[in-house]
Amino acid sequence: MRFEIKKLLFSKLFIVCFAVLMAVLAGITINAAGERVTLDGPYRKLLEAVKAAEGTEEEKLDDLLRKKEWLEATVLKDHASAVGTAGAFGVTLFDDLILYSRAYDDLRRYLSEFKNNRTRIVIDALEALEDEKQKSDPEGRIIKKNELVIDKYNRVIDLQPADPGKLDRVLDNYDVGAWQVTFVLFIVTLSVRMFTMDNSSGEYKVLNSSVLRKKALFFRRYLAVMTAGIIVWLLVCVFQGLMASVLFKVDDMSLPIQMTVCFEFCPFILSVGGFCLIRFLCGSLVIMSVSALTAFLCIVLQKTSISLATSAVLTLAPCVFLDLLRRKAEVSASNVLSGEYKMYELFRSLLPPGLLNVRTYFQGFDYTNVFEIFIPRIVCCVAVTATITVIFLVAAAAFFSGHIRKRESGVKGAKDEIKV
């Protein structure tokens, strides 16, 4: 397999495709740089001071409110003087006002709003559970769902006075449709390069005389494409992690993911680092799936141009379709019973490209009912993607062996004719 990986990574096509992929990533990063977080250093010093101060969390919150109100009054009374006076944490008193306002809002959300929101969810689920049990013919599905809601949200999440950064902005910039399409097309191109080069270069003559088992040869090629794709995906994730730290100050991987606003209602006990690991693994599974489908099409169709076009259409169409459904679902997000929202929920459970935007699976109670069993929607999508991958792998290996046998028969027949 080392030979196949080396041949793939050092080919001109790979270098060109990798350069295009990096150009797209660089463009996204340049755009994201315009949204970089400022005043992060002074803000973290303020949070450290709040954390080290004596008193209960509620007393710390009251102290922040008093200082915030004093700064507001000072700035309103004499703005010019406030801008010219050095602040305790910022450059000026006006900077201090921004810092204290942000710290107060964040701490209030962590200590008050967060707990109240989750308590409200548990109370609503308890009331719905009791109402359903009192019915003459209660639905087991509704009972199980509410019991699961109570179990997931009746947990202690260790929120603390700390700056989690802006993980939501990182995902807003990098998990976009243009990047997903570019990356999938990159994997498709690598797979086509690997599985059609023997047809275009006459390499099958060498394969016919090889002592390698046919299926072993196929899996060596598939593993080469998969390994190259995952290596590139790992490099991309590392680069995005560095940019998340530099631009958006997401550098404490141990903090609960619920400290990021868009994940406030996540029912899982999950850290920022755990979420990043899941994101990487899901992307790797998509690489495996796309490679398997493309390998199957290349072996069946054989022609490079036809294989590339067909593979691109069949792999990119679900990406575009899911993105369009997401946009329509966001418009009707207030009505979860709308047709657009239901379609989006259904296909998000079935289409592999959903795993390229894992944030949507962790923003709320995202479970699906499968034979009266509630499982996380991301688990359902992972299971479907893995099944699709295995099916196309088995089929591709079988077709690959069949094509090799036909070529061997053709070569043997030609030799017999020459002898005659």
C-alpha positions in Angstrom: 0.0 0.0 0.0 2.9 2.3 0.6 3.7 2.3 -3.1 0.1 3.3 -4.0 0.1 6.1 -1.4 3.4 7.5 -2.7 2.3 7.3 -6.3 -0.9 9.1 -5.4 0.5 11.8 -3.2 3.3 12.7 -5.6 1.2 12.8 -8.8 0.7 16.0 -10.6 -3.1 15.7 -10.3 -2.9 15.5 -6.5 -0.6 18.5 -6.3 -3.0 20.6 -8.4 -6.1 19.5 -6.5 -4.4 20.0 -3.2 -3.4 23.5 -4.3 -7.0 24.3 -5.3 -8.3 22.9 -1.9 -5.8 25.1 0.0 -6.7 28.1 -2.1 -10.4 27.7 -1.1 -9.4 27.2 2.6 -7.2 30.3 2.4 -10.1 32.4 1.0 -12.4 31.2 3.7 -9.8 32.0 6.4 -9.2 35.5 5.0 -12.9 36.2 5.1 -13.0 34.8 8.7 -10.2 37.1 9.7 -12.5 40.1 9.4 -14.6 38.7 12.2 -11.7 38.0 14.6 -12.4 38.5 18.3 -10.9 41.6 19.9 -10.2 42.6 23.6 -9.8 38.9 24.4 -6.7 39.3 26.6 -8.2 41.9 28.9 -11.5 40.0 29.0 -9.8 36.9 30.2 -7.9 38.8 32.9 -11.3 40.1 34.0 -12.8 36.6 34.2 -9.8 35.4 36.1 -10.3 38.2 38.6 -14.0 37.3 38.9 -13.1 33.7 39.4 -10.5 34.5 42.1 -12.8 36.9 44.0 -14.4 35.8 47.3 -18.1 35.2 47.6 -20.8 33.1 46.0 -21.4 33.1 42.2 -24.5 35.3 42.8 -22.5 37.8 44.8 -19.9 38.0 42.0 -22.7 38.6 39.5 -24.1 41.4 41.6 -20.6 43.0 41.9 -20.2 42.9 38.1 -23.6 44.6 37.7 -22.7 47.4 40.1 -19.4 48.1 38.3 -21.1 47.9 34.9 -23.8 50.4 36.0 -21.1 52.7 37.4 -19.2 52.6 34.1 -22.3 53.3 32.1 -23.1 56.4 34.3 -19.5 57.6 34.0 -19.4 57.2 30.2 -22.8 58.9 29.8 -21.8 61.8 32.1 -18.5 62.6 30.4 -17.7 60.5 27.3 -14.5 62.4 26.5 -13.1 61.9 29.9 -14.0 58.2 29.9 -12.2 57.7 26.6 -9.2 59.5 27.9 -9.0 57.7 31.3 -7.1 54.5 31.7 -9.3 51.5 32.6 -8.6 48.7 35.1 -8.5 46.0 32.4 -9.0 47.8 29.1 -7.1 50.7 27.7 -9.8 53.2 28.6 -12.9 53.2 30.8 -15.0 52.8 27.7 -13.1 49.5 27.0 -13.9 48.5 30.6 -17.6 49.1 30.0 -17.5 46.8 27.1 -15.6 44.1 29.1 -17.8 44.3 32.2 -21.0 44.3 30.0 -19.8 41.1 28.3 -18.7 39.5 31.5 -22.0 40.2 33.2 -24.0 38.9 30.3 -22.0 35.7 30.0 -22.0 35.0 33.8 -25.7 35.7 34.0 -26.3 33.2 31.2 -24.1 30.6 32.9 -25.5 31.0 36.4 -29.1 31.9 35.8 -30.5 31.7 32.3 -28.8 28.4 31.5 -30.1 26.6 34.6 -33.6 28.2 34.2 -33.9 27.1 30.6 -32.9 23.5 31.3 -35.2 23.4 34.4 -38.1 24.7 32.2 -37.4 21.9 29.7 -37.5 19.2 32.4 -40.7 20.7 33.9 -42.4 20.8 30.5 -41.4 17.2 29.9 -42.7 16.1 33.3 -46.1 17.8 32.6 -46.3 16.2 29.2 -45.4 12.8 30.6 -48.1 13.1 33.3 -50.7 14.2 30.8 -49.9 11.3 28.5 -50.1 8.8 31.3 -53.5 10.0 32.4 -54.9 9.3 28.9 -57.0 6.2 28.4 -54.8 5.0 25.6 -51.3 6.6 26.2 -48.7 6.5 23.4 -45.5 4.7 24.4 -43.5 6.8 22.0 -44.4 10.1 23.7 -43.8 8.6 27.1 -40.3 7.3 26.1 -39.4 10.6 24.5 -40.3 12.7 27.6 -38.6 10.3 29.9 -35.4 10.6 27.7 -35.7 14.4 27.8 -35.9 14.4 31.6 -32.9 12.1 31.8 -30.7 14.1 29.4 -31.5 17.6 30.7 -31.6 16.8 34.4 -27.9 16.8 34.6 -25.3 19.2 36.1 -23.1 20.9 33.5 -20.0 22.5 35.0 -20.2 26.0 33.5 -17.6 28.4 34.9 -16.4 32.0 34.5 -14.1 31.4 31.5 -13.9 32.5 27.9 -14.8 29.6 25.6 -14.1 31.7 22.5 -16.4 31.8 19.5 -16.7 28.2 18.3 -20.0 29.1 16.6 -18.2 31.6 14.3 -15.5 29.1 13.5 -18.2 26.7 12.3 -20.1 29.5 10.5 -17.0 30.2 8.4 -15.6 26.7 7.8 -18.7 24.4 7.6 -20.2 26.0 4.6 -21.6 24.5 1.4 -18.7 25.8 -0.8 -16.1 24.1 1.3 -18.0 20.8 1.5 -18.5 20.7 -2.3 -14.8 21.4 -2.8 -13.6 18.8 -0.4 -15.9 16.1 -1.7 -14.8 16.8 -5.2 -11.2 16.6 -4.1 -11.8 13.0 -2.7 -13.7 12.0 -5.9 -10.8 13.2 -8.0 -8.3 11.2 -6.0 -10.4 8.1 -6.2 -10.9 8.4 -10.0 -7.1 8.9 -10.4 -6.4 5.7 -8.5 -9.1 3.4 -9.9 -8.9 4.3 -13.6 -5.2 4.9 -14.2 -4.6 1.3 -15.2 -7.2 1.6 -17.9 -5.8 4.8 -19.3 -2.1 3.8 -19.0 -2.2 0.2 -20.0 -1.2 -0.9 -16.5 -3.6 -3.8 -16.6 -1.0 -5.8 -18.6 1.2 -5.6 -15.5 -1.8 -6.6 -13.3 -2.4 -9.7 -15.4 1.0 -11.0 -14.6 0.9 -10.0 -10.9 0.8 -12.6 -8.2 -1.3 -10.4 -6.0 -4.8 -11.5 -5.2 -7.4 -9.5 -7.0 -9.3 -8.3 -4.0 -6.1 -7.6 -2.1 -5.0 -5.3 -4.9 -8.4 -3.5 -4.8 -8.3 -2.9 -1.1 -4.7 -1.7 -1.3 -5.9 1.0 -3.8 -8.9 1.8 -1.7 -6.9 2.1 1.5 -4.3 4.3 -0.3 -7.1 6.8 -1.4 -8.7 6.7 2.1 -5.4 7.2 3.9 -4.4 10.1 1.6 -7.9 11.7 2.1 -7.8 11.3 5.9 -4.3 12.8 6.0 -5.4 15.8 4.1 -8.5 16.1 6.3 -6.4 15.9 9.4 -4.1 18.7 8.1 -7.2 20.8 7.4 -8.6 20.2 10.9 -5.3 21.1 12.5 -5.2 24.3 10.4 -8.8 25.2 11.3 -8.0 24.5 15.0 -5.0 26.9 14.8 -7.2 29.6 13.2 -9.9 29.0 15.8 -7.4 29.7 18.5 -5.8 32.7 16.8 -8.9 34.4 15.4 -11.7 33.3 17.7 -9.8 32.3 20.9 -11.1 28.8 21.0 -8.1 27.3 22.9 -9.5 25.5 26.0 -10.7 22.1 24.8 -11.8 21.0 28.2 -14.7 23.5 28.6 -18.3 22.2 28.2 -19.6 22.7 24.7 -22.7 24.3 26.3 -20.7 27.4 27.1 -20.9 28.3 23.4 -24.3 30.0 22.7 -25.4 27.8 19.8 -24.9 24.6 21.9 -26.7 25.8 25.0 -29.4 23.1 24.6 -27.1 20.2 23.7 -28.3 17.3 25.9 -24.9 15.5 25.9 -22.1 15.9 28.4 -19.5 16.9 25.9 -16.4 19.1 25.9 -15.2 21.3 23.0 -12.3 18.9 22.4 -14.8 16.0 22.2 -16.9 17.8 19.7 -13.8 18.5 17.5 -12.9 14.8 17.7 -16.4 13.8 16.6 -16.2 16.3 13.8 -12.9 14.8 12.5 -14.2 11.2 12.8 -17.4 12.0 10.9 -15.5 13.7 8.2 -13.2 10.7 7.9 -16.3 8.4 7.5 -17.6 10.6 4.7 -14.2 10.2 3.0 -14.5 6.5 3.3 -18.0 6.6 1.9 -17.2 8.8 -1.1 -14.1 6.8 -1.9 -16.1 3.5 -1.9 -18.9 4.9 -4.2 -16.4 6.4 -6.6 -14.3 3.2 -6.7 -17.4 1.2 -7.6 -18.4 3.6 -10.4 -14.8 3.7 -11.8 -14.7 -0.1 -11.9 -18.1 -0.4 -13.5 -17.7 2.5 -16.0 -13.9 2.1 -16.6 -13.6 5.4 -18.6 -11.9 8.2 -16.7 -14.1 11.1 -17.9 -17.4 9.2 -17.5 -16.4 8.0 -14.1 -15.4 11.4 -12.9 -18.6 13.1 -14.2 -20.9 10.4 -12.8 -19.1 10.3 -9.4 -19.1 14.1 -9.1 -22.9 14.2 -9.8 -23.8 11.4 -7.4 -21.6 12.7 -4.5 -22.2 16.4 -4.9 -26.0 16.2 -5.5 -26.7 15.1 -1.8 -24.5 18.0 -0.6 -26.4 20.6 -2.6 -29.8 19.0 -1.9 -29.2 18.9 1.9 -27.9 22.5 1.9 -31.1 23.7 0.1 -33.3 21.8 2.5 -31.4 23.3 5.4 -32.0 26.8 4.1 -35.7 26.2 3.7 -35.9 24.6 7.1 -34.3 27.6 8.7 -37.0 29.8 7.2 -39.7 27.7 8.7 -37.8 26.8 11.9 -40.6 28.2 14.1 -42.9 25.5 12.7 -41.4 22.1 13.3 -44.5 20.5 11.7 -43.9 22.1 8.3 -43.1 19.9 5.3 -39.7 21.5 4.7 -38.6 21.0 8.3 -39.7 17.3 8.3 -37.9 16.7 5.0 -34.8 18.2 6.4 -34.9 16.1 9.5 -35.5 12.9 7.5 -32.7 13.4 5.0 -30.3 14.7 7.7 -30.6 11.2 9.2 -30.0 9.4 5.9 -27.5 11.4 3.7 -23.8 11.1 4.5 -23.0 14.8 3.7 -25.0 15.6 6.9 -21.8 14.5 8.8 -19.9 17.3 7.2 -21.9 19.7 9.3 -22.1 17.9 12.7 -23.1 21.1 14.6 -26.7 20.6 13.6 -26.8 17.3 15.6 -25.7 18.9 18.9 -27.8 22.1 19.0 -30.7 20.6 20.8 -32.6 17.3 21.6 -31.9 15.7 18.2 -33.1 12.2 18.5 -35.0 10.1 15.9 -37.5 7.3 16.6 -36.4 4.0 15.0 -38.8 1.1 15.8 -40.0 2.8 19.0 -36.3 3.3 20.1 -35.0 6.9 20.3 -31.4 7.2 19.1 -29.3 10.3 18.4 -29.8 11.4 14.8 -26.1 11.5 14.3 -25.8 7.8 15.3 -28.5 7.0 12.7 -26.6 9.0 10.0 -23.3 7.3 10.9 -24.9 3.8 10.7 -26.5 4.6 7.3 -23.2 6.0 6.0 -21.2 3.0 7.3 -23.7 0.6 5.7 -23.5 2.4 2.3 -19.7 2.3 2.5 -19.6 -1.5 3.2 -22.1 -2.2 0.4 -20.2 -0.3 -2.3 -16.9 -1.7 -1.1 -18.1 -5.3 -1.4 -19.7 -4.6 -4.8 -16.6 -2.8 -6.0 -14.3 -5.6 -4.9 -16.4 -8.2 -6.7 -16.6 -6.2 -9.9 -12.9 -5.5 -9.8 -12.1 -9.2 -9.6 -14.5 -9.9 -12.4 -12.9 -7.3 -14.7 -9.4 -8.7 -14.0 -10.5 -12.2 -14.8 -12.0 -11.0 -18.1 -8.8 -9.3 -19.0 -6.8 -12.4 -18.1 -9.2 -14.4 -20.3 -8.8 -12.0 -23.2 -4.9 -12.1 -22.9 -4.9 -15.9 -22.8 -7.2 -16.1 -25.8 -5.0 -13.8 -27.8 -2.0 -15.9 -27.0 -3.7 -19.1 -28.1 -4.7 -17.5 -31.4 -1.0 -16.5 -32.0 0.1 -20.0 -31.3 -2.4 -21.4 -33.8 
